[in-house]
Amino acid sequence: MSLRPSIVVVGAGPRGTGFLERLAANLPELYGDGPLDVHLVDPHPPGPGRIWRTEQSPLLWMNSQAEDVTMFTDETVELEGPVRPGPTLAEWAGIDGRTFPTRPQQGAYLRWVYERARDALPAGVTVHEHRTTVLRIGGPREGRQRVWLEGDALPLLADLVVLTVGHLDAEPDREQRELASFAARHRLTHLPPDFTADTDLAALPAGEPVLVRGLGLAFVDLMVLLTEGRGGRYEGEGDTLFYVPSGEEPVLYAGSRRGVPYHSKIGYALDGERPPLPRFFGAEQTDALLRRPGPIDFHGDVWPLVDKELGWAHYHRLFSTHPERTSLAWSDFEKAYAAAPPRGAELAAVVAAAVPDPADRLDLDALDHPLDGIRFASAEALQHGLRDYITDDLNRRHDPAHSPDAAVFAALLSVYGQLLRLGKRMDPGSWWHGFFSYLASGPPGPRLRQLLALSRAGIVRFLGPQVTVETDEERGVFRASSAAVPGEWTEARALVEARLPEPTLELTGSPLLRALYEDGARATESGLLVVDPVDGRILERDGRPHPRRFALGPHTTARAGGAFTRPRTGGVAFGQNDVTARAALTFLRDQECRLPAPLSA
């Protein structure tokens, strides 16, 4: 039985790799050259993990430009540990920084980052890779933890456990179970929420209609795999791009709550004066919220501050870069904007008086509901209307005359940093993360141009907003309708939920997280694992942080705003990794954690 100190890291994808990099960076200062075992447990390859594995289709792209992806710290990141700079994906791969790399390219980069971090560990540290799944964790708070692996009779012994499991599968909820049951009775196809690259799409036959619920990034992957992935191709470019079918494509009838795809990635750099952030939602406001007794309500207490912060960034950019489109001196507007209460008539009046063109004003409610109240005379009219909407969005997101949009993106990243501090007192819920993705994490512009070409070719048909899906027992089909075309119904023998699973600790597909929840780990109302925002320790239901269990990533209340970090943007996730790595190493250095505990569960 080994007496060496040990850490088990559950999940060896990008977040686990980032934690390992920070562990290596901080080891010389906090732990020295003593012995240490690091166990990485993941059924997928260390570095890329599941989502970025290199064997997936090269037709699938990253959602970020190559120059905007880094796994390394710089001087803008708040760190106690040392800065260890490294190349961006573009620099490492030697590719144009403005291109959108394939996912296999990103996977290769992540594998290299992992190997570099592993090789930077001192000679006394041994890394053990376990290509399997963790089933549960046992052990007393004050003693060594026992980590039970699928297929192994004996557990790993660990002084500390760090969960970096990334995105998770989920058990189907009641609606999905009912849809699956209906499909089974009538021999239909129902594909529940899933990672599109992992979904078996062979059940969707050529030429047949398929109802698709979702127009986000999972839909874009679905669109790619069912068109180019089945032998189709594009010819021409820009506005003249057109699609040449292979004849193997189904016809995708796609809709969602908003009825429109996520906004295009911004296609220009934000140069010139940047908005000074934070201004209305920073440390002062967050501290005030944390001092208040009782729960913090996102929509009542926090969203008004977020709204005003995003507006501040928008108008600062408008006044500093496009002053000809304003009718008031910036100093006067700034004073009036600061004095007005958030999201009220007074603030709206201040903006209207200073910004004559409504198109230059920021209306987050209108952005979130772009088709509310709009009706189309026919399904064909809806197709033309949606193509016009997507074309306008593409033009706007690639035109620096609308650079306040890019300033709002910067403010969204700033806001995320403050929301993390509120983590154990407030759960913003799924709406906020969906809204963030809709505004800031949409598809590359070329993907939307492909969507337009597919629409013109009749391969994609838009259903509209507020899509309702029903089951028809008598006819044995799925039926979909939208408020945008009253009375219009589309029938199909296949339904695809084009969205990622939303696992809660109760419905997660991870036996480990389910077991943690059943053993007393605290969860938010929307099912996130609650962690201490200070260092990432898992909180129990009595509010105590577990001294030997940490968690980082999207399954926790400390999830950051994007999959990867842009260089020189503060790197919130890097800071989290650093704090947790330092806490782990300090614990190992200061505690008597070398004696083995009994093997009872």
C-alpha positions as CSV (number, residue, x, y, z in Angstrom):
1,M,0.0,0.0,0.0
2,S,1.5,3.3,-1.1
3,L,2.2,6.0,1.6
4,R,2.9,8.6,-1.1
5,P,0.7,11.7,-1.0
6,S,-1.8,11.6,-3.9
7,I,-4.3,13.7,-5.8
8,V,-7.0,12.2,-8.0
9,V,-8.2,14.5,-10.8
10,V,-11.5,13.3,-12.3
11,G,-11.7,14.5,-15.8
12,A,-8.6,15.0,-18.0
13,G,-10.1,17.4,-20.7
14,P,-9.3,21.1,-21.0
15,R,-10.2,21.9,-17.4
16,G,-8.2,19.0,-15.9
17,T,-5.3,19.9,-18.1
18,G,-5.5,23.6,-17.0
19,F,-5.5,22.4,-13.3
20,L,-2.5,20.2,-14.0
21,E,-0.6,23.2,-15.6
22,R,-1.2,25.3,-12.5
23,L,-0.2,22.4,-10.3
24,A,3.1,22.2,-12.1
25,A,3.6,26.0,-12.0
26,N,3.0,26.2,-8.2
27,L,4.7,23.0,-7.0
28,P,8.3,24.4,-6.6
29,E,7.1,27.2,-4.3
30,L,4.5,25.4,-2.2
31,Y,5.5,21.7,-2.2
32,G,9.1,21.4,-3.3
33,D,10.5,18.2,-4.8
34,G,8.8,15.7,-2.5
35,P,7.0,12.6,-3.8
36,L,3.4,12.9,-5.2
37,D,1.1,10.7,-7.2
38,V,-1.3,12.4,-9.6
39,H,-4.0,10.2,-10.9
40,L,-6.0,11.4,-14.0
41,V,-9.2,9.5,-14.5
42,D,-11.1,9.9,-17.8
43,P,-12.4,7.4,-20.3
44,H,-11.2,9.8,-23.1
45,P,-7.7,11.0,-24.0
46,P,-6.0,13.4,-21.6
47,G,-5.9,16.9,-23.1
48,P,-8.7,16.9,-25.6
49,G,-11.0,14.8,-23.5
50,R,-14.4,13.9,-25.0
51,I,-15.5,17.1,-26.7
52,W,-12.2,17.9,-28.5
53,R,-11.0,14.4,-29.2
54,T,-9.0,14.3,-32.4
55,E,-10.8,11.4,-34.1
56,Q,-14.0,13.3,-34.7
57,S,-15.1,14.8,-38.1
58,P,-12.8,17.6,-39.4
59,L,-16.0,19.2,-40.8
60,L,-16.8,20.3,-37.2
61,W,-15.2,23.7,-36.3
62,M,-14.3,25.4,-33.1
63,N,-16.5,28.3,-32.2
64,S,-13.5,30.6,-31.7
65,Q,-10.9,32.0,-34.0
66,A,-7.4,30.5,-33.6
67,E,-5.9,33.6,-32.2
68,D,-8.5,33.8,-29.5
69,V,-7.7,30.4,-27.9
70,T,-5.0,30.0,-25.3
71,M,-4.4,27.6,-22.5
72,F,-1.7,29.7,-20.9
73,T,-1.6,32.5,-18.4
74,D,-0.4,36.1,-19.0
75,E,0.0,39.2,-16.9
76,T,-3.7,40.1,-17.1
77,V,-4.7,37.0,-15.1
78,E,-5.1,37.5,-11.3
79,L,-2.7,34.9,-10.0
80,E,-0.8,34.2,-6.8
81,G,1.2,31.6,-8.7
82,P,3.7,32.3,-11.4
83,V,2.7,33.3,-14.9
84,R,3.7,30.6,-17.4
85,P,3.1,32.0,-20.9
86,G,2.7,29.9,-23.9
87,P,1.4,30.0,-27.5
88,T,-2.1,30.5,-28.7
89,L,-3.6,27.8,-30.9
90,A,-2.8,29.9,-33.9
91,E,0.8,30.3,-32.9
92,W,1.3,26.7,-32.0
93,A,-0.3,25.3,-35.2
94,G,1.1,28.0,-37.5
95,I,-2.3,28.9,-38.9
96,D,-4.0,32.2,-39.7
97,G,-5.3,33.6,-36.5
98,R,-8.6,34.7,-38.0
99,T,-9.6,31.2,-39.1
100,F,-11.9,29.0,-37.2
101,P,-9.9,25.8,-36.6
102,T,-11.4,22.3,-36.7
103,R,-12.1,20.5,-33.5
104,P,-9.4,17.9,-34.2
105,Q,-6.9,20.7,-34.6
106,Q,-7.9,22.0,-31.1
107,G,-7.7,18.5,-29.8
108,A,-4.1,18.2,-31.0
109,Y,-3.3,21.5,-29.3
110,L,-4.8,20.4,-26.0
111,R,-2.9,17.1,-26.2
112,W,0.4,19.1,-26.6
113,V,-0.6,21.4,-23.7
114,Y,-1.3,18.4,-21.5
115,E,2.1,16.8,-22.4
116,R,3.9,20.0,-21.7
117,A,2.2,20.4,-18.3
118,R,2.9,16.7,-17.4
119,D,6.6,17.0,-18.4
120,A,7.0,20.2,-16.3
121,L,6.3,18.3,-13.1
122,P,9.3,17.6,-10.9
123,A,10.9,14.1,-11.0
124,G,9.2,13.2,-7.7
125,V,5.8,13.5,-9.2
126,T,4.3,10.5,-11.0
127,V,1.3,10.9,-13.3
128,H,-1.0,7.9,-13.7
129,E,-3.6,7.8,-16.5
130,H,-6.7,5.8,-15.9
131,R,-8.9,5.5,-19.0
132,T,-12.1,4.7,-17.1
133,T,-14.9,6.3,-15.1
134,V,-15.2,7.2,-11.4
135,L,-18.3,5.7,-9.8
136,R,-18.1,7.2,-6.3
137,I,-15.9,8.7,-3.7
138,G,-15.9,7.6,-0.1
139,G,-13.9,8.4,3.0
140,P,-14.1,10.6,6.1
141,R,-13.6,14.3,5.9
142,E,-10.5,14.1,8.0
143,G,-8.9,11.1,6.3
144,R,-7.9,9.7,2.9
145,Q,-10.5,9.5,0.3
146,R,-11.3,6.3,-1.6
147,V,-12.1,6.7,-5.3
148,W,-13.9,3.8,-6.8
149,L,-13.2,3.2,-10.5
150,E,-15.4,1.2,-13.0
151,G,-13.9,-2.2,-13.5
152,D,-11.5,-2.1,-10.5
153,A,-12.1,-4.1,-7.3
154,L,-10.0,-1.8,-5.1
155,P,-10.3,2.0,-4.9
156,L,-7.6,4.6,-5.5
157,L,-6.5,6.2,-2.2
158,A,-6.3,10.0,-2.4
159,D,-5.5,12.8,0.0
160,L,-7.4,15.1,-2.3
161,V,-9.9,14.8,-5.1
162,V,-10.5,17.4,-7.8
163,L,-13.5,17.1,-10.1
164,T,-12.9,18.7,-13.5
165,V,-15.5,16.6,-15.4
166,G,-16.6,19.2,-17.9
167,H,-19.9,18.8,-19.7
168,L,-22.1,15.9,-18.7
169,D,-24.7,13.6,-20.0
170,A,-28.2,13.7,-18.4
171,E,-30.9,11.2,-17.7
172,P,-34.0,12.1,-19.7
173,D,-36.6,14.3,-18.0
174,R,-40.3,13.5,-18.0
175,E,-41.0,15.2,-21.4
176,Q,-38.1,13.3,-23.1
177,R,-39.2,10.0,-21.6
178,E,-42.8,10.6,-23.0
179,L,-41.5,11.5,-26.4
180,A,-39.2,8.4,-26.5
181,S,-42.1,6.2,-25.5
182,F,-44.3,7.7,-28.2
183,A,-41.6,7.2,-30.8
184,A,-41.1,3.5,-29.7
185,R,-44.8,2.8,-30.0
186,H,-45.0,4.2,-33.5
187,R,-41.6,3.2,-34.8
188,L,-40.5,6.8,-35.1
189,T,-37.1,8.4,-34.5
190,H,-36.5,10.5,-31.4
191,L,-33.0,11.8,-30.7
192,P,-32.9,13.4,-27.2
193,P,-30.5,16.2,-26.2
194,D,-26.9,15.1,-26.7
195,F,-23.5,16.1,-28.0
196,T,-24.2,16.1,-31.8
197,A,-20.8,14.5,-32.7
198,D,-21.7,11.5,-30.5
199,T,-25.2,11.1,-31.9
200,D,-26.0,8.3,-34.4
201,L,-27.6,10.2,-37.3
202,A,-28.1,7.2,-39.5
203,A,-31.7,7.0,-38.4
204,L,-32.5,10.2,-40.3
205,P,-33.1,9.1,-43.9
206,A,-32.5,11.1,-47.1
207,G,-35.3,13.3,-48.3
208,E,-37.5,12.8,-45.2
209,P,-38.7,15.7,-43.0
210,V,-37.1,16.0,-39.6
211,L,-38.3,18.3,-36.9
212,V,-35.4,20.0,-35.1
213,R,-35.9,21.8,-31.8
214,G,-33.0,24.2,-31.2
215,L,-31.0,26.7,-33.3
216,G,-27.9,27.0,-31.3
217,L,-24.5,25.4,-31.7
218,A,-25.8,21.9,-31.5
219,F,-28.0,22.6,-34.4
220,V,-25.0,24.0,-36.4
221,D,-23.2,20.7,-35.9
222,L,-26.3,18.7,-36.9
223,M,-26.6,20.9,-40.0
224,V,-23.0,20.2,-41.0
225,L,-23.0,16.5,-40.4
226,L,-26.3,16.0,-42.4
227,T,-25.2,18.1,-45.4
228,E,-21.4,18.2,-46.1
229,G,-21.2,15.1,-43.9
230,R,-23.4,13.3,-46.4
231,G,-21.5,14.4,-49.5
232,G,-23.0,17.8,-50.3
233,R,-20.8,20.8,-51.1
234,Y,-20.9,24.6,-51.4
235,E,-19.9,26.6,-54.4
236,G,-19.4,30.4,-54.7
237,E,-18.7,32.6,-51.7
238,G,-20.2,35.4,-49.6
239,D,-23.7,36.4,-50.6
240,T,-23.4,34.2,-53.7
241,L,-22.7,31.0,-51.8
242,F,-25.0,28.1,-52.9
243,Y,-25.4,24.5,-51.9
244,V,-25.1,21.5,-54.2
245,P,-26.9,18.6,-52.6
246,S,-25.8,15.0,-52.7
247,G,-29.3,13.7,-52.5
248,E,-28.6,12.0,-49.1
249,E,-29.8,14.9,-47.0
250,P,-33.0,15.0,-44.9
251,V,-35.1,18.2,-44.8
252,L,-34.6,19.9,-41.5
253,Y,-37.6,21.9,-40.1
254,A,-35.9,23.9,-37.4
255,G,-37.2,26.2,-34.7
256,S,-36.7,27.2,-31.1
257,R,-37.9,29.5,-28.4
258,R,-36.5,32.6,-30.1
259,G,-36.8,31.1,-33.6
260,V,-33.5,32.5,-34.8
261,P,-29.9,31.2,-34.7
262,Y,-27.4,32.6,-32.2
263,H,-25.8,35.9,-33.3
264,S,-22.8,35.6,-35.5
265,K,-19.4,35.8,-34.1
266,I,-18.1,39.4,-34.4
267,G,-15.9,39.7,-37.5
268,Y,-13.7,42.7,-36.6
269,A,-11.3,43.7,-33.8
270,L,-12.4,46.1,-31.1
271,D,-9.8,48.8,-31.5
272,G,-9.6,52.4,-30.1
273,E,-10.9,53.3,-26.7
274,R,-12.4,50.4,-24.7
275,P,-15.1,50.8,-22.0
276,P,-13.6,51.1,-18.5
277,L,-15.1,48.0,-16.8
278,P,-16.5,47.2,-14.3
279,R,-18.6,50.3,-13.6
280,F,-22.1,49.4,-12.3
281,F,-21.5,45.7,-11.5
282,G,-18.1,45.3,-10.0
283,A,-16.6,44.4,-6.6
284,E,-18.4,47.1,-4.7
285,Q,-21.8,46.0,-5.8
286,T,-21.0,42.3,-5.4
287,D,-19.7,43.0,-1.9
288,A,-22.9,44.8,-1.0
289,L,-25.0,41.9,-2.2
290,L,-23.0,39.4,-0.2
291,R,-23.4,41.5,3.0
292,R,-27.1,41.3,2.7
293,P,-28.9,38.5,4.7
294,G,-30.9,35.9,2.9
295,P,-30.8,34.6,-0.6
296,I,-29.8,36.7,-3.6
297,D,-32.3,36.8,-6.5
298,F,-30.8,36.9,-9.9
299,H,-33.7,38.6,-11.7
300,G,-34.6,41.0,-8.9
301,D,-31.2,41.9,-7.4
302,V,-28.6,41.2,-10.1
303,W,-30.1,41.4,-13.5
304,P,-30.8,45.2,-13.2
305,L,-27.1,45.8,-12.4
306,V,-26.0,43.5,-15.3
307,D,-28.4,45.4,-17.7
308,K,-26.9,48.7,-16.7
309,E,-23.4,47.5,-16.9
310,L,-23.9,46.2,-20.5
311,G,-25.6,49.4,-21.4
312,W,-22.6,51.4,-20.0
313,A,-20.2,49.5,-22.2
314,H,-22.5,50.0,-25.3
315,Y,-22.9,53.7,-24.8
316,H,-19.3,54.4,-23.8
317,R,-18.2,52.9,-27.1
318,L,-20.9,54.7,-29.1
319,F,-20.0,58.1,-27.7
320,S,-16.2,57.6,-27.9
321,T,-16.1,56.1,-31.4
322,H,-19.3,57.3,-33.1
323,P,-20.1,60.7,-31.5
324,E,-21.9,61.9,-34.7
325,R,-24.7,59.5,-33.7
326,T,-25.2,61.1,-30.3
327,S,-26.8,64.4,-29.3
328,L,-25.3,65.1,-25.9
329,A,-21.9,65.6,-24.5
330,W,-20.5,62.4,-23.0
331,S,-19.9,64.0,-19.6
332,D,-23.5,65.0,-19.4
333,F,-24.8,61.6,-20.5
334,E,-22.5,59.8,-18.2
335,K,-23.8,61.8,-15.2
336,A,-27.4,61.3,-16.1
337,Y,-26.9,57.6,-16.9
338,A,-25.2,57.0,-13.6
339,A,-27.9,58.7,-11.6
340,A,-30.9,56.9,-13.3
341,P,-32.2,53.7,-11.6
342,P,-31.6,50.6,-13.7
343,R,-34.1,49.3,-16.2
344,G,-36.7,52.1,-15.6
345,A,-38.5,54.8,-17.6
346,E,-36.0,57.4,-16.3
347,L,-33.0,55.5,-17.8
348,A,-34.9,55.0,-21.0
349,A,-35.6,58.7,-21.3
350,V,-31.9,59.6,-20.7
351,V,-30.9,57.2,-23.5
352,A,-33.6,58.4,-25.9
353,A,-32.6,62.1,-25.4
354,A,-29.0,61.3,-26.1
355,V,-29.2,58.7,-28.8
356,P,-31.6,59.7,-31.6
357,D,-31.6,56.5,-33.6
358,P,-33.4,53.6,-31.9
359,A,-31.1,51.3,-33.8
360,D,-28.2,52.7,-31.8
361,R,-29.8,51.9,-28.4
362,L,-29.3,48.7,-26.5
363,D,-32.5,46.9,-25.7
364,L,-31.7,43.5,-24.1
365,D,-35.3,42.5,-23.9
366,A,-35.8,43.0,-27.7
367,L,-32.6,41.1,-28.4
368,D,-33.8,38.2,-26.3
369,H,-37.2,38.1,-28.1
370,P,-36.4,39.2,-31.7
371,L,-39.6,37.8,-33.3
372,D,-42.1,38.4,-30.5
373,G,-45.4,39.7,-31.9
374,I,-44.3,39.2,-35.5
375,R,-46.7,37.2,-37.7
376,F,-46.1,35.9,-41.2
377,A,-48.8,35.3,-43.8
378,S,-47.4,31.9,-44.7
379,A,-44.6,29.4,-44.1
380,E,-42.9,30.7,-47.3
381,A,-43.0,34.3,-46.0
382,L,-41.4,33.1,-42.8
383,Q,-38.5,31.7,-44.8
384,H,-37.9,35.0,-46.5
385,G,-38.2,36.9,-43.2
386,L,-35.7,34.7,-41.4
387,R,-33.2,34.9,-44.3
388,D,-33.5,38.7,-44.2
389,Y,-32.9,38.6,-40.4
390,I,-29.8,36.4,-40.6
391,T,-28.4,38.5,-43.5
392,D,-28.9,41.7,-41.4
393,D,-27.2,40.1,-38.4
394,L,-24.2,39.0,-40.5
395,N,-23.8,42.4,-41.9
396,R,-24.1,44.1,-38.5
397,R,-21.7,41.7,-36.8
398,H,-19.0,42.3,-39.5
399,D,-19.4,46.1,-39.6
400,P,-17.2,48.2,-37.2
401,A,-19.8,50.9,-37.4
402,H,-21.7,48.7,-34.9
403,S,-18.7,48.3,-32.6
404,P,-20.8,48.9,-29.5
405,D,-21.8,45.2,-30.0
406,A,-18.2,44.2,-29.4
407,A,-18.1,46.4,-26.3
408,V,-21.1,44.6,-24.9
409,F,-19.2,41.3,-25.4
410,A,-16.4,42.6,-23.3
411,A,-18.9,43.6,-20.6
412,L,-20.4,40.2,-20.7
413,L,-17.0,38.7,-19.8
414,S,-16.6,41.2,-16.9
415,V,-20.1,40.4,-15.6
416,Y,-19.3,36.7,-15.5
417,G,-16.4,37.4,-13.2
418,Q,-18.7,39.0,-10.6
419,L,-21.4,36.3,-11.0
420,L,-18.8,33.7,-9.9
421,R,-18.3,35.6,-6.6
422,L,-22.0,35.2,-5.9
423,G,-21.9,31.5,-6.7
424,K,-22.8,29.9,-3.4
425,R,-25.5,32.5,-2.6
426,M,-27.2,32.7,-6.0
427,D,-27.9,30.5,-9.0
428,P,-28.5,32.6,-12.2
429,G,-30.3,29.7,-13.8
430,S,-30.3,28.3,-17.3
431,W,-31.8,31.5,-18.9
432,W,-28.7,33.6,-18.2
433,H,-26.2,31.1,-19.6
434,G,-28.5,30.7,-22.7
435,F,-28.7,34.4,-23.2
436,F,-24.9,34.8,-22.8
437,S,-24.3,32.1,-25.5
438,Y,-26.9,33.7,-27.8
439,L,-25.2,37.1,-27.7
440,A,-21.6,36.1,-27.2
441,S,-21.0,32.5,-28.3
442,G,-22.7,32.2,-31.6
443,P,-21.4,30.4,-34.8
444,P,-18.7,31.8,-37.1
445,G,-20.1,34.0,-39.8
446,P,-19.3,31.4,-42.6
447,R,-21.6,28.9,-40.8
448,L,-24.6,31.3,-41.0
449,R,-23.8,32.0,-44.7
450,Q,-24.0,28.2,-45.2
451,L,-27.3,28.1,-43.3
452,L,-28.7,30.8,-45.7
453,A,-27.5,28.7,-48.7
454,L,-29.2,25.6,-47.2
455,S,-32.4,27.6,-46.7
456,R,-32.4,28.7,-50.3
457,A,-31.8,25.1,-51.4
458,G,-34.8,23.9,-49.3
459,I,-32.6,21.6,-47.1
460,V,-33.4,23.8,-44.1
461,R,-36.9,25.2,-43.4
462,F,-37.4,27.6,-40.5
463,L,-40.4,26.9,-38.2
464,G,-40.2,30.2,-36.3
465,P,-40.3,31.1,-32.6
466,Q,-42.1,29.6,-29.6
467,V,-42.1,26.2,-31.3
468,T,-44.6,23.7,-29.9
469,V,-44.1,20.0,-30.5
470,E,-47.0,17.6,-30.1
471,T,-47.6,13.9,-30.6
472,D,-50.4,12.6,-32.8
473,E,-51.4,9.1,-31.6
474,E,-54.0,8.6,-34.3
475,R,-51.6,9.5,-37.2
476,G,-48.4,8.3,-35.5
477,V,-46.4,11.4,-36.2
478,F,-44.7,14.3,-34.5
479,R,-46.3,17.7,-35.2
480,A,-44.7,21.2,-34.8
481,S,-46.1,24.7,-35.0
482,S,-45.0,28.3,-34.2
483,A,-46.7,31.4,-33.1
484,A,-45.3,33.2,-36.1
485,V,-47.5,31.3,-38.6
486,P,-50.8,30.6,-36.8
487,G,-52.6,27.5,-38.0
488,E,-49.5,26.1,-39.8
489,W,-48.4,22.6,-38.7
490,T,-45.5,20.5,-39.9
491,E,-45.5,16.7,-39.5
492,A,-42.6,14.3,-39.4
493,R,-41.6,10.9,-38.3
494,A,-38.4,12.1,-36.7
495,L,-37.7,14.6,-34.0
496,V,-34.2,15.8,-32.9
497,E,-33.6,17.9,-29.8
498,A,-30.6,19.9,-31.0
499,R,-29.3,21.1,-27.7
500,L,-26.9,19.9,-25.1
501,P,-28.2,18.0,-22.1
502,E,-28.9,20.1,-19.0
503,P,-27.9,17.7,-16.2
504,T,-28.8,18.4,-12.6
505,L,-27.2,16.5,-9.7
506,E,-30.4,14.5,-9.5
507,L,-30.7,13.7,-13.3
508,T,-27.0,13.7,-14.2
509,G,-25.7,10.8,-16.2
510,S,-22.6,10.8,-14.0
511,P,-22.9,8.1,-11.2
512,L,-20.2,10.0,-9.3
513,L,-22.1,13.3,-9.1
514,R,-25.3,11.5,-8.3
515,A,-23.6,9.7,-5.5
516,L,-22.0,12.9,-4.2
517,Y,-25.5,14.5,-4.1
518,E,-27.0,11.6,-2.3
519,D,-24.2,11.7,0.2
520,G,-24.8,15.3,1.1
521,A,-23.2,17.6,-1.5
522,R,-25.2,20.8,-1.9
523,A,-26.9,21.7,-5.1
524,T,-28.6,24.8,-6.5
525,E,-32.2,24.8,-7.6
526,S,-31.1,24.3,-11.2
527,G,-28.9,21.4,-10.2
528,L,-25.3,22.8,-10.1
529,L,-22.8,21.5,-7.6
530,V,-22.2,24.3,-5.1
531,V,-18.6,25.1,-4.4
532,D,-16.8,27.7,-2.3
533,P,-16.0,30.6,-4.6
534,V,-12.8,31.2,-2.7
535,D,-11.0,28.0,-3.6
536,G,-13.5,25.6,-5.3
537,R,-14.0,23.2,-2.3
538,I,-17.3,21.3,-2.6
539,L,-19.9,22.6,-0.1
540,E,-22.0,20.2,1.9
541,R,-25.7,20.8,2.7
542,D,-24.8,22.2,6.1
543,G,-22.6,24.9,4.4
544,R,-19.3,23.4,5.3
545,P,-16.6,23.1,2.6
546,H,-15.2,19.6,2.3
547,P,-11.5,19.9,3.1
548,R,-10.5,17.2,0.6
549,R,-12.8,17.6,-2.3
550,F,-12.7,20.3,-5.0
551,A,-14.6,20.9,-8.2
552,L,-14.1,23.2,-11.2
553,G,-16.1,23.6,-14.4
554,P,-19.5,24.0,-15.9
555,H,-21.2,21.5,-13.5
556,T,-20.5,23.9,-10.6
557,T,-21.6,27.3,-9.4
558,A,-18.1,28.6,-10.4
559,R,-18.5,27.9,-14.1
560,A,-16.8,30.5,-16.3
561,G,-18.3,32.2,-19.3
562,G,-16.8,30.2,-22.2
563,A,-15.1,27.0,-23.2
564,F,-11.7,28.7,-23.7
565,T,-9.9,31.9,-22.7
566,R,-8.9,34.7,-25.0
567,P,-5.4,36.0,-24.5
568,R,-5.1,39.1,-22.3
569,T,-8.7,39.1,-21.1
570,G,-8.0,38.2,-17.4
571,G,-8.7,34.5,-17.7
572,V,-11.2,33.9,-14.9
573,A,-10.9,30.1,-15.3
574,F,-7.1,30.3,-15.1
575,G,-7.4,32.2,-11.8
576,Q,-9.7,29.5,-10.5
577,N,-7.3,26.8,-11.5
578,D,-4.5,28.6,-9.8
579,V,-6.3,29.1,-6.5
580,T,-7.5,25.5,-6.4
581,A,-4.0,24.2,-7.2
582,R,-2.4,26.3,-4.5
583,A,-5.0,25.3,-2.0
584,A,-4.4,21.6,-2.8
585,L,-0.6,21.9,-2.6
586,T,-0.8,23.9,0.7
587,F,-3.0,21.2,2.2
588,L,-0.6,18.4,1.1
589,R,2.4,20.4,2.5
590,D,0.8,21.2,5.9
591,Q,-1.3,18.2,6.7
592,E,-0.4,14.7,7.9
593,C,-1.8,12.9,4.9
594,R,0.7,10.1,4.4
595,L,-0.9,7.5,6.5
596,P,-3.3,5.2,4.8
597,A,-6.9,4.9,6.0
598,P,-8.8,1.6,6.3
599,L,-10.4,0.4,3.1
600,S,-14.0,0.4,4.4
601,A,-16.4,2.3,2.1
